[in-house]
Amino acid sequence: MIYVTNTPNNTGVTIYGDYKDFEALYESLHEIVGDEGEYPSYDDARLRVLGVCYDLRHALMGDREIEFVDNGMDVDKMRRLATITSDKNIYLAINVLWPEMLFVTMALNDFVLLYARKQAKNTYTLMRHNKNIWDNTIAHIRLFQAAIAKCLKKTVSDASFARMLNLMNKDYPWVDGYVTQYIDLLNCKFIDMDKEKRLKNIPIMAKRIAEQGKEYRKLKDDLQKAAKIHKCSITDLRLIIDYPENIEW
């Protein structure tokens, strides 16, 4: 089972799961975002989701962290089962920055809807006949989102959590055409904060991502002008910012 915790320095989240959990989540995330170019206006959002897949894949290959987790086995149970085994399970772990994780969580709402529409002729048919209600891919994505929500509830105040749920789940689809360079900007700003300020800014990050306010609109306008000058797509442009090599999670 996937579970998510806030990192010690409030920099992001740690996603935990055993090998099968990570494998199932990896496959479901890949499935939910579709093939390259399938949803052209969602290409940038798709790449952010695949960024999480990248870390999941490396964890599966043994290139990320591991943690030993109690599995409920003890001496008495071993005696009754006439076996000797470990009392720990190995869980894989990856870290994701808070702004990045918030955006991916919101974007997955859109991709679930797009995926469901692809499986049915229209949303009425989907709702009327309960098609895909037991779809394995959607179930894994919703469980992942639920784990992130549970982590948020433990991390921020009740009032902030309620506001964040409202912001992150209303009026989608909305990452259609989203300028995801803004997430890089927020990620770097968040890293530069101290531990206490990060904790206070988690709800603010969700608000900025969801509301696409003045800062977002200015960046989008600047990128549109640059794309016109260089005769390229906004997607091809990158901000002149550098992520630190070592992040204090």
Secondary structure, 3 states (H helix, E strand, C coil): CCEEEECCCCCEEEEEECHHHHHHHHHHHHHHHCCCCCCHHHHHHHHHHHHHHHHHHHHHCCCCEEEEEECCCCHHHHHHHCCCCCCEEEEEEEEEEHHHHHHHHHHHHHHHHHHHHHHCCCHHHHHHCCCCCCCHHHHHHHHHHHHHHHHHHHHCCHHHHHHHHHHHHCCCCCCCCCCCHHHHHHHHHHHCCCHHHHHHHHHHHHHHHHHCCHHHHHHHHHHHHHHHHHCCCHHHCCCCCCCCCCCCC
